[in-house]
Amino acid sequence: MNNKKYFFAVDLGATSGRTIIGNIENEKFELEEITRFPNNLIEQGGHYYWDIYALYFEIIRGLKEVAKRGLEITSIGIDTWGVDFVFIGDDGAILRNPRSYRDPITFDAMDDYLKHVISRREVYDVTGIQFMNFNSIFQLYAMKREGNSALKHASKILFMPDALSWMLTGNEVCEYTIASTSQLLDPRSKQLDERLLASLGLTRSKFGKMVNPGTLIGVLTDEVQRLTGLGPVPVIAVAGHDTGSAVAAVPAKDEKFAYLSSGTWSLMGIETKDAIISDLSYERNFTNEGGIEGTTRFLKNICGMWLYERCRLEWPEDVRKLSHPELQGSAMKVEGFRSIINPDDPLFAAPASMIGAIQKYCRDTNQYVPQTPAEICRCIFDSLALRYRQVFQWMQEFAPFRLEVLHIIGGGSLNKYLNQFTANATGATILAGPQEGTAIGNIMLQAKAAHLVGDIWEMRHIIANSIELVKYEPKDKAAWDAAYDKYLNIINK
């Protein structure tokens, strides 16, 4: 039997999930993936749902594997994507599979709410959250408007990681970082806002007790212990929002950094002591989400590799069979900056064809219309890097210190072409890694709860001591400056 003590991380993204174990020894950590599985979006009756029971099954499967191998688990932590939630009835049963944030019911809900219920500026002044049609506040409004039966009969509303923790422990909590994505939370009071809740016909009692990352939620129920073969293992509230856990894993040496969590979504931001809610942050639609140890993640959501992922699904089978480096390498052989898009244009939110949407944008802006996979891929990478430059410059205006480095974390940290483009576009030194930022942050917060590490800077020191970062320095300044001028002209038309 292995005598090491492990932490069990459940890391759920909007397309796939994993269970991972990690341990910390001699100021270094080790990770091992236990299971990996798809997170399938279910389309039925004109709506999109997540299969909460399938996710629970996969967590149980991962825990069974750990028990089978005789590994000693110190605790369990769960992180997921933001904004989505589960309705629980007064009989303790899940009322319906949860809706996905990509459900079309929200497409007009935000504008309707802000026009007829509470104004845009009032909502922002309370929450400091970026306006996106799928934020929890607008999902709930849309469901109220349609007379959703699950909402009508809900005794509790639990955000995704809290719902899964409840399924494991029977205890209801509302973890701070995941709650902060809802656009229902005031970052100054760090509580759900009563007026916003009332505007939806809800009360604070519908949600669990607010807890911070590192809080014990409970231990595995007798049922879960029987199913898995484990004992009463503690379940810890980590940073339940996956970006919160990922930012906790940024291996920065001091506060003078920006981060880019690069994946399906790109999230660029800084870590601050207090929320930044001002006329300028409102105008530029920046968001203030909860971080660990009382910090705020001041950031902007950018449509990231979603563009590339959706195009890849449409390309012919022979193209899909190419590895990412092969396909992306072919994009480097075509002329750059011929076609530039605004990755955050509403056209790209959920088109029937992403290729068609990109081509339409280029056609409508009188540019060369990319045809081949290489040309489309190059258009996406050029455009993302130029969007990153715009947001990075805005970020520098807000930061109370000079940003000396941009840390790229998550799966996108392996994309050497986009990383170099980002260095070229922003003019910043890029440090790429870790790829597994979310799982690492999840595990580090469990280790903090177990008193194996102290504060966030000790966590970051251990992470930096355990991985090799890849550095990218800016190149081709004149070409990228000219491309940025072209980008601004195109998006401001």
N, C-alpha and C positions, 0 to 999 in steps of 0.2 A: 504494500500500500504506500502511496505517495504521502509523506507527512507534511507537505507544504499546505499552507492555508490559502484558499483561493476566494476571489470575489467573482460573482456571476453577474455578467452584464447582459441585459436584453436591449438590443439596439434595433429599433424598428423605423424603417424609412417608408416613403410612400410607394415604393416599388418592390422592396425586399426587406427581409429582416435577418438578424443573426443572434445567436447566443454565443457568448465569449467568456472564457475564464481568464483571470489575470492574477498575478501575485507580485509582491514587492519584496525585494531582498537587496541589501547592500546598496541602497540608493539607486536601484534600477528596477524596472518592471519587465515582466514577460507577459505576452498574450498568446492565447490559443483559441482559434475558432472551434466551437463545438458543433454547431449546426448552422445551416443557411437555408432560407426558404423564401418563396415568393410571397408578396403581399398583394393579392389580387383585388383589383377594383371590380365590383359586381354591378352590372347595368341591368336594371329591372324596373319596368313600369315607368320609364322616363326619368329614373333617378339613379344615382351612383352611391353604392354602399361599400363599407369595409366589413369583412367577415371577422367579427370580434372573437367568435368561438374558434376559428381556425388559428388566430394569433395565440389564443390561450392554449390550444392544443400544442402548438409549436414550442411554447415556453415549457409546458409539461414535458414534452419530448426531450428538450435540452436538459432539463433537470434530471430526468430518468437516466440519460447518458452519463451525467456527472456521478449519480449514485452508483451506476453500474461499474464505473471505473474506480470507485472507492475514494473519490476526492473529497476533502473536507472543505465545505463552503462556509465562509465567514458570514456572508450576506448576499442579498440579491438587490439589483437596482434596475429600473426600467426607464428608458427614454424613448420618445417617439417624435414624429412631426407635430407641428402645432395646430391650434384652433379647433380641431374636431373633438367630439364629446359623445358620451353614451347616456341614455336615459335609463334610470332604475325605478321600478315600481315600488309601491309601499309594501309589496310582498317579498321584496328582495330579489326580484327577477329582472333581467334585462328586457326592456320592452320591445326593442327592435334593433337589428343591426344598425350601427351608426352611419349617418350620411357622410359622404366624402366632401371635402372642401371644393372639389371640382364639380359638384352637383349643379346643374343649370338653374336651380331654383334661386340661386343668389345673384344671377346676372344683373337683375334690375333692383335687387333688394336694397343695396347700399344707397343708391340715388333716391329711392322712394322713402327710406327711413330718414335720410338727412334733409329731405324736403318737407316731410310731413310730421316728423316726430321731434327730433333734436337736431339743431344745426351742425354743420360740419365743424365750424370753429369751436363750438361748445364741446363737442365730443373730443376734439383734439386737445383742447385746453385741460380736460379732465385726465385723458389717458396718455397723450403724447405718442399715440400709435399710428403708424402708417396706414392710410386708407387703402384697403383691398377688399374687394366685394365678398371674399370668402371668410373674412374675420368672423369669429364666433357671434358677435353682436348681430351681424347681418344675417347669418345663418338662422339664428334663433328668431329674428324678426320675420324672415321669410317663412319659417315653419309656423309661427303664430298667425301670419297672414293667411296661410293655406288651411288653417285649422288642423294641424298635425296632431293625430290622436296620441302618439307617444309623448309629445311635449305636454299635452293636456293632462295626462295621467302620471307624469314623472314626479316621483317623490324626491329623487336626487338627480343632479346633473354632474357627471364626472368626466373630466378631460381624459383623453386616451390613456396616458400612462397611469393616471390615478384609477381608472376603471380596471385596468389589468392588475394593478396592485391590490385593488379591492377583491378581485376574483381569487387572488392568492391568499389574502389575509382576512377578508371579511370586514376590513376597516376602511372608512371613507375619509379621504383627505383631499385638499385642494393645494397642490404644490405650486409655489410662488412663480417659478419661471414659466411653467406651462400656462398658468392662469394669465400671465402678463401678455400672452399672444392673443387673448380673446377680444381686446379693445373694450373690456369691461372693468379693468383694474386701474386704480389711481396709483402711479408709481411713487407719489409722495407719502401717502398713507399706507401704501403696500396692501391695500384691501380692495375688494370688489366694490364698485361705486353703487350706492343704493338707488340713486336717481336713474342711472342707466338701466339697472335691473328692473326698476319699476316701469320703465318705458316699454319693457317686454312682457309685463305682467308677472315678473318673477320677484322673489324675495331672497335675501342672503341665505336663508335656511335651506334653500334648494341645493346648496353647494357644501362640500366638506369643509372641515376646519383648515384654515390656511397654515401651511407649514413651509419651512425653508429647506433648501438642499442640505442633506446630512441628518434629517430627522428620521427616527424609527417610526415606520407605519404600523408594523405588527410582525407577527411570525406566521409561517405557513399554517393554514388550517389543518385540522385532522384529516380532512378529505385529501388535500394536496399532499400531505405527508404520506398517506396511504398510496396515492397514485404514483408518487415518485420514488418512494423508498428512502426519503430523507427525513430528518428530524425537524424540530421547530426552528427552522432557519429564519433569521430576521430579514425583513424586506425594508430597505432604506429608500426614502425619497431622495433620489439624486437630483440633478438638474433635469427635470422631466422633459423639458424641451430639448430636442437633440442639439440645437445650436448652442444652447446654454452649456451643455456638457462639452461640446466641441470647443467652445471658447475657453472653458476652464482648462483645456489641454494645450492651449497655445504656449509653446516653449519660449516665451519672451523673458528677457533678462530684466526689464524694467517696464514702466507704464507707457513709454514713448513708442508705441506700436499701433498699427492698424491691422486688422485681420480680414481675411477673405475666406469664408467657409464655402468651398467650391464643390458643388455637386449638381443635382437636378435644379436646385436653386443656388444662386450665389448670394451670400450675405456678407456685405462689407461694412465694417464698423470699427468703433473704438470702445474701450472700457472706461467708464467714468464713475465718479462717486455718486453723482446725482443725475436725475433726468434733465435733459436739455429740451425745454418746451418754450419756443419763441416764435416770433413772426416768421423768421427765416426757416426754422425747422418745419414749420407748418407749410410754408410755401413750397419747400422742396420735398415734402412728404417723407420725412425721416421718422424712425420709430424708436421708442424707448422700451426695451424689454428687460425683464428681470435677469440679473446675473447672480453669481454666488457671492457670499460674504457681503451682501448688501449693495453690490455694484449694479450699475445699469449698463446694458449693452445698447449703446446708441448706434444704430445701423440703418442700412437701407437694403430692402429685398430687391434683387436683380434677377431677372429670368436667366438662369444659367444654362447648364447642359441639357435642359429640357428641350431646347431647340434642336440640338444635335441628336438626342435620343429619339425624338419623334420622327425626324427625317430618316434616321437609320432604319426604323421600322418599315418605312415606305420604299426604301431602295430595293433593287432586285436581289435575289438570293445570293448571287455571286459576290455582290458588294457587302451584304450582311455577313458573309463568311470571313471577310477580311478582319484581321485583328484591328483594334483601335490604332495602334502605332502605324500599321500599314495604310489604313484609310487616311489618317491624319497626315502621314508623311506625303501621300499623294497630293494633299491640299497645299503643301508647301511648295509644290512645283508649278503651281498656277500663279498668275499675276495677282498681287495683293491690291486691296483697296478699290477694286473695280466695282464692287457691290457692297454697300454698307446699309445696315438696318439699325433701327432702335430696338434692341432686344425687349424693351419693356412696353412696346406699343401694344395696345389691346388686341390687335390683330393676331398676336401670337399666344394669347392666353389659352385657348382651347379650340384651335381650328380643326376642321374635318381633315385637312391636309396641310401639314406644316410646310412641305415643299411648295405647295401652291400659295400659301400665305407669304412666304419669303419672296417668291417670284412676283406676286401681286404688289408687294411693298416696293420692290425695285422698279417695277413697271410704272407704278403710280408716281414715283419720284424721279422718273426719267433717267434711270441708271441702266447699266448693262444687266440683263436678266440672267442669273446663273442657271446653268443647265445640268452639268455633270455633278455627281456626288462630290468630287474634289472641289469644284467651284463653290458649291453650296457650303461645304465644310469650311472653306477658306473665308467665305462671307461671314459665317457665324463667328469664327475665331477672331477675325479682324474687328468685328462689331462689338463683341463682348469686351475685348481689351480696350476699345475706345470708350465704351460705357464705363468700364472700371476707372479709366482716367478721369472722366467727368465726376464720378462719385467720390473718388479719392481726393480730388481738388476741393470739392465741397466739404469733405470730412476734415481736411486740414484747416478750413475756415472755422469749424466748430471746435476743434481740439484745443485744449488749454496748454498744449505743448507741441513742439515740432515732432512730426511723425518721422522717425528715423528708419523704419523698416516696415514692410508689408509682409505679414506671415500668411501663407496660403496653406490651409489645412483641409482635410477631407479627401475624398476620392480624386478630386480635381488636382490635388497636389502632385499627382503622377503625370499630369499632362504637360510634358516638357515644352511643347510648342506654345500652348496658351500661356504657360508661366513666363516664357521668354517674351512673348508679345505683351504681357501685362507689365513686365519690367520696362520694356521699350516705351509703352504708351504712358505709363505713370511717371517714369523717371526715377522710380524708387528701387532700392535694393529689395529683392524678393528672397525670402527664406521659405522653402517648400517642405512641408511635413509637420506633423505626422499624417499619414493617410487615414489611420484609424482613430482620428481625433475624438470622435463622439464616444466610442467605446472606452478609450483611455480616460477621458474626463469622467465618465460614468464610474469606472473602477476607482479612480483617484478620490472621488467624493465618498465612495464607500470606505476607502482606506482612511480618509479623514474622520468619518464617523466612528471608525474602529480605533482612532487615536494612533494610527501608524504614521500619519503625516500631520504637519501642523497647519499652516495657512496655504493660500493659493500660490505663494511664491516658492514654498518648499515643494509643492506639487509640480510646479513648472520646472524647477531645478532638476527633479528626478526625471521628468519627461525629457528634458534637454540632454540629460546624462545617458539616456537610454536609446536615443535614435540619432540617425545621421541626417542633418538637414542639407538640402541642396540649394545653393545660392545662385541667383540669376542677377546679373548687372545690366543696366540699360544699354541699348545699342541703337544705332540708326535714328538719332534724335530728329534730324531734319525731315526725314520721310514720315515719321510718326506725327510730328507737329503739323505737317501739311495734311495728313490724313485726318487729324483731329479737326482741323478747320473745315474739311469737307463733311465730316460727321455732323458738326454743329449746324452747318448750312442745310443738310438734309433733314435733320430731326426738327429744325425750327421752321420748316416751310409751312 
